Amino acid sequence: MQTTVKTRIVRIGNSQGIRIPKPIIEQLGFSEEVELEIFPDQLVIRSTHAPRFGWDEQFKAMAEAGDDQLLDKEVLSLTEWDENEWEW
């Protein structure tokens, strides 16, 4: 669903900015930091996420679906450390 809201550019110290209403910030899940992307005649503001955001859920879903198997059928070379020290 697309929503359009008008706002004014305001002076903030020596800079200028816009005020984003609190309900919009909450709806979008914005935190202290956002990412800005600039296009001709557009400014896109999006939430920043940790580099591996959502991976835990995806790994869990893969395990539940049985889709978390190794792709290599055979391990070609194990070191002594691999055979004796490594624990899953």
C-alpha positions as CSV (number, residue, x, y, z in Angstrom):
1,M,0.0,0.0,0.0
2,Q,1.4,3.4,-1.0
3,T,0.8,6.4,1.2
4,T,1.6,10.0,0.3
5,V,2.3,12.5,3.0
6,K,3.3,16.2,2.5
7,T,5.8,17.7,4.9
8,R,7.9,20.9,4.9
9,I,11.7,21.2,4.7
10,V,12.7,22.8,8.0
11,R,15.9,24.4,9.4
12,I,17.7,22.1,11.8
13,G,20.7,24.0,13.1
14,N,22.9,24.8,10.1
15,S,21.2,22.1,8.0
16,Q,17.8,21.4,6.7
17,G,15.7,18.4,7.1
18,I,12.2,16.9,7.2
19,R,10.2,15.8,10.2
20,I,8.8,12.3,9.8
21,P,5.7,11.7,11.9
22,K,6.1,9.2,14.7
23,P,3.4,6.8,13.5
24,I,5.2,6.5,10.1
25,I,8.5,5.8,11.8
26,E,6.9,3.1,14.0
27,Q,5.0,1.6,11.0
28,L,8.2,1.3,9.0
29,G,10.3,0.0,12.0
30,F,12.9,2.7,11.6
31,S,15.5,2.9,14.4
32,E,18.3,5.3,15.1
33,E,19.9,4.9,11.7
34,V,18.4,4.8,8.2
35,E,19.9,4.5,4.7
36,L,19.4,7.2,2.1
37,E,19.4,6.4,-1.7
38,I,19.3,9.3,-4.1
39,F,17.7,9.1,-7.6
40,P,16.9,11.9,-10.0
41,D,14.0,13.8,-8.3
42,Q,13.7,11.1,-5.6
43,L,15.1,10.4,-2.1
44,V,14.5,6.9,-0.8
45,I,14.7,6.4,3.0
46,R,14.9,2.8,4.2
47,S,15.7,1.0,7.4
48,T,19.2,-0.4,7.8
49,H,19.6,-4.0,8.8
50,A,22.4,-6.0,10.2
51,P,24.3,-7.6,7.3
52,R,22.9,-11.0,8.2
53,F,19.5,-9.9,9.4
54,G,17.0,-12.7,9.1
55,W,19.5,-15.5,8.5
56,D,18.6,-17.3,11.7
57,E,14.9,-17.6,10.6
58,Q,16.0,-18.7,7.1
59,F,18.4,-21.4,8.5
60,K,15.6,-22.7,10.8
61,A,13.2,-22.9,7.9
62,M,15.8,-24.8,5.8
63,A,16.4,-27.3,8.6
64,E,12.6,-27.8,9.0
65,A,12.3,-28.4,5.3
66,G,15.3,-30.8,5.3
67,D,17.1,-28.4,2.9
68,D,20.2,-27.9,5.0
69,Q,22.4,-30.7,3.7
70,L,26.0,-30.3,2.5
71,L,26.2,-29.9,-1.3
72,D,29.5,-31.8,-1.6
73,K,28.9,-35.5,-1.6
74,E,32.4,-36.4,-0.5
75,V,34.9,-34.4,1.6
76,L,38.1,-34.6,-0.4
77,S,40.7,-33.9,2.2
78,L,40.3,-33.8,6.0
79,T,43.1,-32.7,8.2
80,E,43.9,-34.3,11.5
81,W,42.3,-31.4,13.2
82,D,39.1,-31.8,11.1
83,E,38.9,-35.5,12.1
84,N,39.8,-35.2,15.8
85,E,39.1,-31.7,17.0
86,W,36.2,-30.3,15.1
87,E,32.8,-30.6,16.8
88,W,29.4,-29.9,15.3
